Amino acid sequence: MGDTIIYILVGLLISIVILYFVIKYAIQNAVYQFEIEKNNQLTKIEKELTRNNESLSELNEKSKK
């Protein structure tokens, strides 16, 4: 009976450790995906701002003539 309890506790401990690493990996992956998405959005914004800046520069050149 005593050995059975020890085996159950050891199995529970191993399960908790495995679950810890699985959750840790899932959180790291979610953060990584969030950073990628944020970077993609920032890149899109940067391209749009560059386009707008070029358009404003062209309009400014035309207005000076």
Biopython code that builds the backbone (N, CA, C, O; Angstrom):
import numpy as np
from Bio.PDB.StructureBuilder import StructureBuilder

atoms = [
    (1, "MET", "N", (0.832, -1.201, 0.000)),
    (1, "MET", "CA", (0.000, 0.000, 0.000)),
    (1, "MET", "C", (0.872, 1.257, 0.000)),
    (1, "MET", "O", (0.606, 2.210, -0.734)),
    (2, "GLY", "N", (1.915, 1.246, 0.833)),
    (2, "GLY", "CA", (2.793, 2.409, 0.923)),
    (2, "GLY", "C", (3.531, 2.662, -0.382)),
    (2, "GLY", "O", (3.709, 3.812, -0.784)),
    (3, "ASP", "N", (3.956, 1.603, -1.038)),
    (3, "ASP", "CA", (4.659, 1.744, -2.312)),
    (3, "ASP", "C", (3.750, 2.320, -3.388)),
    (3, "ASP", "O", (4.192, 3.111, -4.222)),
    (4, "THR", "N", (2.496, 1.929, -3.369)),
    (4, "THR", "CA", (1.538, 2.417, -4.362)),
    (4, "THR", "C", (1.378, 3.930, -4.259)),
    (4, "THR", "O", (1.322, 4.621, -5.276)),
    (5, "ILE", "N", (1.304, 4.438, -3.045)),
    (5, "ILE", "CA", (1.164, 5.886, -2.843)),
    (5, "ILE", "C", (2.407, 6.611, -3.366)),
    (5, "ILE", "O", (2.293, 7.665, -3.992)),
    (6, "ILE", "N", (3.574, 6.056, -3.116)),
    (6, "ILE", "CA", (4.819, 6.665, -3.599)),
    (6, "ILE", "C", (4.835, 6.689, -5.125)),
    (6, "ILE", "O", (5.210, 7.697, -5.723)),
    (7, "TYR", "N", (4.431, 5.585, -5.764)),
    (7, "TYR", "CA", (4.390, 5.541, -7.229)),
    (7, "TYR", "C", (3.409, 6.570, -7.788)),
    (7, "TYR", "O", (3.688, 7.226, -8.792)),
    (8, "ILE", "N", (2.268, 6.703, -7.136)),
    (8, "ILE", "CA", (1.267, 7.683, -7.586)),
    (8, "ILE", "C", (1.822, 9.098, -7.444)),
    (8, "ILE", "O", (1.668, 9.925, -8.343)),
    (9, "LEU", "N", (2.466, 9.370, -6.316)),
    (9, "LEU", "CA", (3.037, 10.709, -6.104)),
    (9, "LEU", "C", (4.151, 11.011, -7.099)),
    (9, "LEU", "O", (4.229, 12.127, -7.612)),
    (10, "VAL", "N", (5.007, 10.043, -7.379)),
    (10, "VAL", "CA", (6.082, 10.235, -8.352)),
    (10, "VAL", "C", (5.490, 10.465, -9.738)),
    (10, "VAL", "O", (5.938, 11.349, -10.468)),
    (11, "GLY", "N", (4.482, 9.670, -10.100)),
    (11, "GLY", "CA", (3.816, 9.871, -11.395)),
    (11, "GLY", "C", (3.167, 11.235, -11.486)),
    (11, "GLY", "O", (3.221, 11.884, -12.531)),
    (12, "LEU", "N", (2.548, 11.677, -10.392)),
    (12, "LEU", "CA", (1.932, 13.009, -10.366)),
    (12, "LEU", "C", (2.988, 14.098, -10.512)),
    (12, "LEU", "O", (2.783, 15.076, -11.231)),
    (13, "LEU", "N", (4.101, 13.929, -9.840)),
    (13, "LEU", "CA", (5.189, 14.907, -9.935)),
    (13, "LEU", "C", (5.727, 14.985, -11.362)),
    (13, "LEU", "O", (5.952, 16.076, -11.885)),
    (14, "ILE", "N", (5.930, 13.835, -11.985)),
    (14, "ILE", "CA", (6.412, 13.814, -13.372)),
    (14, "ILE", "C", (5.399, 14.477, -14.299)),
    (14, "ILE", "O", (5.776, 15.225, -15.201)),
    (15, "SER", "N", (4.121, 14.206, -14.081)),
    (15, "SER", "CA", (3.070, 14.825, -14.903)),
    (15, "SER", "C", (3.070, 16.339, -14.744)),
    (15, "SER", "O", (2.905, 17.070, -15.721)),
    (16, "ILE", "N", (3.253, 16.805, -13.526)),
    (16, "ILE", "CA", (3.277, 18.257, -13.274)),
    (16, "ILE", "C", (4.469, 18.897, -13.967)),
    (16, "ILE", "O", (4.340, 19.968, -14.561)),
    (17, "VAL", "N", (5.632, 18.250, -13.898)),
    (17, "VAL", "CA", (6.827, 18.792, -14.558)),
    (17, "VAL", "C", (6.621, 18.858, -16.071)),
    (17, "VAL", "O", (6.949, 19.864, -16.701)),
    (18, "ILE", "N", (6.078, 17.790, -16.650)),
    (18, "ILE", "CA", (5.817, 17.785, -18.100)),
    (18, "ILE", "C", (4.819, 18.871, -18.462)),
    (18, "ILE", "O", (5.010, 19.594, -19.439)),
    (19, "LEU", "N", (3.752, 18.988, -17.674)),
    (19, "LEU", "CA", (2.739, 20.017, -17.928)),
    (19, "LEU", "C", (3.346, 21.418, -17.836)),
    (19, "LEU", "O", (3.000, 22.302, -18.618)),
    (20, "TYR", "N", (4.253, 21.614, -16.876)),
    (20, "TYR", "CA", (4.928, 22.905, -16.735)),
    (20, "TYR", "C", (5.676, 23.269, -18.020)),
    (20, "TYR", "O", (5.566, 24.392, -18.513)),
    (21, "PHE", "N", (6.433, 22.318, -18.552)),
    (21, "PHE", "CA", (7.203, 22.608, -19.762)),
    (21, "PHE", "C", (6.303, 22.813, -20.973)),
    (21, "PHE", "O", (6.595, 23.648, -21.829)),
    (22, "VAL", "N", (5.209, 22.058, -21.051)),
    (22, "VAL", "CA", (4.268, 22.239, -22.160)),
    (22, "VAL", "C", (3.647, 23.630, -22.105)),
    (22, "VAL", "O", (3.568, 24.315, -23.125)),
    (23, "ILE", "N", (3.208, 24.051, -20.926)),
    (23, "ILE", "CA", (2.604, 25.379, -20.779)),
    (23, "ILE", "C", (3.640, 26.474, -21.042)),
    (23, "ILE", "O", (3.340, 27.476, -21.692)),
    (24, "LYS", "N", (4.848, 26.278, -20.538)),
    (24, "LYS", "CA", (5.920, 27.254, -20.774)),
    (24, "LYS", "C", (6.190, 27.410, -22.264)),
    (24, "LYS", "O", (6.338, 28.530, -22.754)),
    (25, "TYR", "N", (6.256, 26.288, -22.992)),
    (25, "TYR", "CA", (6.489, 26.337, -24.440)),
    (25, "TYR", "C", (5.326, 27.028, -25.144)),
    (25, "TYR", "O", (5.542, 27.830, -26.052)),
    (26, "ALA", "N", (4.094, 26.723, -24.732)),
    (26, "ALA", "CA", (2.922, 27.332, -25.360)),
    (26, "ALA", "C", (2.915, 28.845, -25.158)),
    (26, "ALA", "O", (2.583, 29.592, -26.077)),
    (27, "ILE", "N", (3.277, 29.291, -23.975)),
    (27, "ILE", "CA", (3.315, 30.734, -23.703)),
    (27, "ILE", "C", (4.412, 31.399, -24.518)),
    (27, "ILE", "O", (4.193, 32.468, -25.088)),
    (28, "GLN", "N", (5.582, 30.788, -24.584)),
    (28, "GLN", "CA", (6.672, 31.353, -25.376)),
    (28, "GLN", "C", (6.290, 31.438, -26.846)),
    (28, "GLN", "O", (6.600, 32.423, -27.516)),
    (29, "ASN", "N", (5.615, 30.406, -27.349)),
    (29, "ASN", "CA", (5.189, 30.389, -28.739)),
    (29, "ASN", "C", (4.162, 31.481, -28.999)),
    (29, "ASN", "O", (4.210, 32.147, -30.033)),
    (30, "ALA", "N", (3.230, 31.666, -28.065)),
    (30, "ALA", "CA", (2.210, 32.708, -28.219)),
    (30, "ALA", "C", (2.851, 34.095, -28.227)),
    (30, "ALA", "O", (2.467, 34.952, -29.024)),
    (31, "VAL", "N", (3.812, 34.314, -27.355)),
    (31, "VAL", "CA", (4.505, 35.604, -27.313)),
    (31, "VAL", "C", (5.274, 35.826, -28.614)),
    (31, "VAL", "O", (5.280, 36.933, -29.152)),
    (32, "TYR", "N", (5.915, 34.789, -29.113)),
    (32, "TYR", "CA", (6.671, 34.883, -30.361)),
    (32, "TYR", "C", (5.742, 35.228, -31.528)),
    (32, "TYR", "O", (6.061, 36.093, -32.343)),
    (33, "GLN", "N", (4.593, 34.550, -31.604)),
    (33, "GLN", "CA", (3.630, 34.831, -32.668)),
    (33, "GLN", "C", (3.110, 36.260, -32.560)),
    (33, "GLN", "O", (2.930, 36.933, -33.574)),
    (34, "PHE", "N", (2.867, 36.729, -31.330)),
    (34, "PHE", "CA", (2.413, 38.101, -31.117)),
    (34, "PHE", "C", (3.467, 39.088, -31.602)),
    (34, "PHE", "O", (3.132, 40.072, -32.261)),
    (35, "GLU", "N", (4.727, 38.840, -31.288)),
    (35, "GLU", "CA", (5.804, 39.728, -31.723)),
    (35, "GLU", "C", (5.904, 39.762, -33.250)),
    (35, "GLU", "O", (6.124, 40.822, -33.835)),
    (36, "ILE", "N", (5.741, 38.598, -33.895)),
    (36, "ILE", "CA", (5.784, 38.548, -35.359)),
    (36, "ILE", "C", (4.646, 39.377, -35.945)),
    (36, "ILE", "O", (4.860, 40.155, -36.874)),
    (37, "GLU", "N", (3.435, 39.217, -35.406)),
    (37, "GLU", "CA", (2.278, 39.952, -35.907)),
    (37, "GLU", "C", (2.459, 41.460, -35.692)),
    (37, "GLU", "O", (2.140, 42.266, -36.567)),
    (38, "LYS", "N", (2.973, 41.823, -34.526)),
    (38, "LYS", "CA", (3.223, 43.242, -34.240)),
    (38, "LYS", "C", (4.254, 43.800, -35.226)),
    (38, "LYS", "O", (4.092, 44.910, -35.732)),
    (39, "ASN", "N", (5.304, 43.036, -35.497)),
    (39, "ASN", "CA", (6.332, 43.470, -36.433)),
    (39, "ASN", "C", (5.762, 43.627, -37.838)),
    (39, "ASN", "O", (6.095, 44.580, -38.543)),
    (40, "ASN", "N", (4.896, 42.686, -38.251)),
    (40, "ASN", "CA", (4.264, 42.785, -39.567)),
    (40, "ASN", "C", (3.403, 44.040, -39.667)),
    (40, "ASN", "O", (3.427, 44.731, -40.686)),
    (41, "GLN", "N", (2.648, 44.334, -38.623)),
    (41, "GLN", "CA", (1.799, 45.530, -38.630)),
    (41, "GLN", "C", (2.651, 46.793, -38.679)),
    (41, "GLN", "O", (2.324, 47.744, -39.388)),
    (42, "LEU", "N", (3.742, 46.797, -37.923)),
    (42, "LEU", "CA", (4.618, 47.968, -37.940)),
    (42, "LEU", "C", (5.252, 48.165, -39.317)),
    (42, "LEU", "O", (5.429, 49.298, -39.766)),
    (43, "THR", "N", (5.589, 47.070, -39.977)),
    (43, "THR", "CA", (6.154, 47.154, -41.322)),
    (43, "THR", "C", (5.138, 47.737, -42.297)),
    (43, "THR", "O", (5.480, 48.576, -43.131)),
    (44, "LYS", "N", (3.877, 47.287, -42.188)),
    (44, "LYS", "CA", (2.819, 47.830, -43.047)),
    (44, "LYS", "C", (2.626, 49.322, -42.804)),
    (44, "LYS", "O", (2.478, 50.098, -43.747)),
    (45, "ILE", "N", (2.629, 49.715, -41.540)),
    (45, "ILE", "CA", (2.468, 51.133, -41.198)),
    (45, "ILE", "C", (3.636, 51.944, -41.749)),
    (45, "ILE", "O", (3.445, 53.038, -42.280)),
    (46, "GLU", "N", (4.835, 51.408, -41.622)),
    (46, "GLU", "CA", (6.020, 52.102, -42.126)),
    (46, "GLU", "C", (5.944, 52.294, -43.643)),
    (46, "GLU", "O", (6.284, 53.361, -44.153)),
    (47, "LYS", "N", (5.498, 51.258, -44.361)),
    (47, "LYS", "CA", (5.366, 51.371, -45.818)),
    (47, "LYS", "C", (4.316, 52.414, -46.183)),
    (47, "LYS", "O", (4.514, 53.206, -47.104)),
    (48, "GLU", "N", (3.197, 52.413, -45.457)),
    (48, "GLU", "CA", (2.130, 53.383, -45.730)),
    (48, "GLU", "C", (2.618, 54.801, -45.453)),
    (48, "GLU", "O", (2.336, 55.717, -46.225)),
    (49, "LEU", "N", (3.341, 54.984, -44.366)),
    (49, "LEU", "CA", (3.875, 56.313, -44.049)),
    (49, "LEU", "C", (4.888, 56.764, -45.097)),
    (49, "LEU", "O", (4.926, 57.942, -45.452)),
    (50, "THR", "N", (5.702, 55.848, -45.593)),
    (50, "THR", "CA", (6.660, 56.182, -46.640)),
    (50, "THR", "C", (5.936, 56.616, -47.910)),
    (50, "THR", "O", (6.316, 57.593, -48.555)),
    (51, "ARG", "N", (4.881, 55.869, -48.261)),
    (51, "ARG", "CA", (4.081, 56.234, -49.440)),
    (51, "ARG", "C", (3.450, 57.611, -49.266)),
    (51, "ARG", "O", (3.472, 58.439, -50.177)),
    (52, "ASN", "N", (2.887, 57.841, -48.078)),
    (52, "ASN", "CA", (2.263, 59.142, -47.816)),
    (52, "ASN", "C", (3.293, 60.264, -47.866)),
    (52, "ASN", "O", (3.011, 61.350, -48.371)),
    (53, "ASN", "N", (4.479, 60.001, -47.344)),
    (53, "ASN", "CA", (5.531, 61.006, -47.356)),
    (53, "ASN", "C", (5.950, 61.337, -48.794)),
    (53, "ASN", "O", (6.184, 62.498, -49.131)),
    (54, "GLU", "N", (6.041, 60.303, -49.630)),
    (54, "GLU", "CA", (6.396, 60.533, -51.034)),
    (54, "GLU", "C", (5.307, 61.345, -51.738)),
    (54, "GLU", "O", (5.597, 62.244, -52.527)),
    (55, "SER", "N", (4.059, 61.014, -51.439)),
    (55, "SER", "CA", (2.952, 61.764, -52.050)),
    (55, "SER", "C", (2.976, 63.220, -51.612)),
    (55, "SER", "O", (2.763, 64.123, -52.421)),
    (56, "LEU", "N", (3.235, 63.441, -50.341)),
    (56, "LEU", "CA", (3.301, 64.818, -49.854)),
    (56, "LEU", "C", (4.472, 65.569, -50.470)),
    (56, "LEU", "O", (4.365, 66.756, -50.778)),
    (57, "SER", "N", (5.578, 64.878, -50.647)),
    (57, "SER", "CA", (6.735, 65.512, -51.276)),
    (57, "SER", "C", (6.412, 65.918, -52.712)),
    (57, "SER", "O", (6.776, 67.008, -53.154)),
    (58, "GLU", "N", (5.727, 65.033, -53.436)),
    (58, "GLU", "CA", (5.339, 65.353, -54.813)),
    (58, "GLU", "C", (4.381, 66.540, -54.847)),
    (58, "GLU", "O", (4.523, 67.435, -55.681)),
    (59, "LEU", "N", (3.420, 66.545, -53.952)),
    (59, "LEU", "CA", (2.474, 67.672, -53.896)),
    (59, "LEU", "C", (3.189, 68.963, -53.532)),
    (59, "LEU", "O", (2.868, 70.031, -54.054)),
    (60, "ASN", "N", (4.144, 68.859, -52.650)),
    (60, "ASN", "CA", (4.911, 70.036, -52.255)),
    (60, "ASN", "C", (5.715, 70.569, -53.442)),
    (60, "ASN", "O", (5.773, 71.780, -53.658)),
    (61, "GLU", "N", (6.329, 69.675, -54.206)),
    (61, "GLU", "CA", (7.082, 70.090, -55.393)),
    (61, "GLU", "C", (6.170, 70.766, -56.407)),
    (61, "GLU", "O", (6.529, 71.790, -56.988)),
    (62, "LYS", "N", (4.984, 70.187, -56.620)),
    (62, "LYS", "CA", (4.045, 70.759, -57.585)),
    (62, "LYS", "C", (3.560, 72.125, -57.132)),
    (62, "LYS", "O", (3.371, 73.020, -57.956)),
    (63, "SER", "N", (3.353, 72.297, -55.820)),
    (63, "SER", "CA", (2.842, 73.577, -55.333)),
    (63, "SER", "C", (3.904, 74.674, -55.414)),
    (63, "SER", "O", (3.569, 75.856, -55.487)),
    (64, "LYS", "N", (5.176, 74.289, -55.401)),
    (64, "LYS", "CA", (6.251, 75.280, -55.489)),
    (64, "LYS", "C", (6.404, 75.815, -56.918)),
    (64, "LYS", "O", (6.930, 76.910, -57.123)),
    (65, "LYS", "N", (5.941, 75.034, -57.905)),
    (65, "LYS", "CA", (6.140, 75.429, -59.313)),
    (65, "LYS", "C", (5.165, 76.461, -59.743)),
    (65, "LYS", "O", (5.196, 76.899, -60.893)),
]
sb = StructureBuilder()
sb.init_structure("model")
sb.init_model(0)
sb.init_chain("A")
sb.init_seg("    ")
for serial, (resi, resn, name, xyz) in enumerate(atoms, 1):
    if name == "N":
        sb.init_residue(resn, " ", resi, " ")
    sb.init_atom(name, np.array(xyz, "f"), 0.0, 1.0, " ", f" {name:<3s}", serial, name[0])
structure = sb.get_structure()
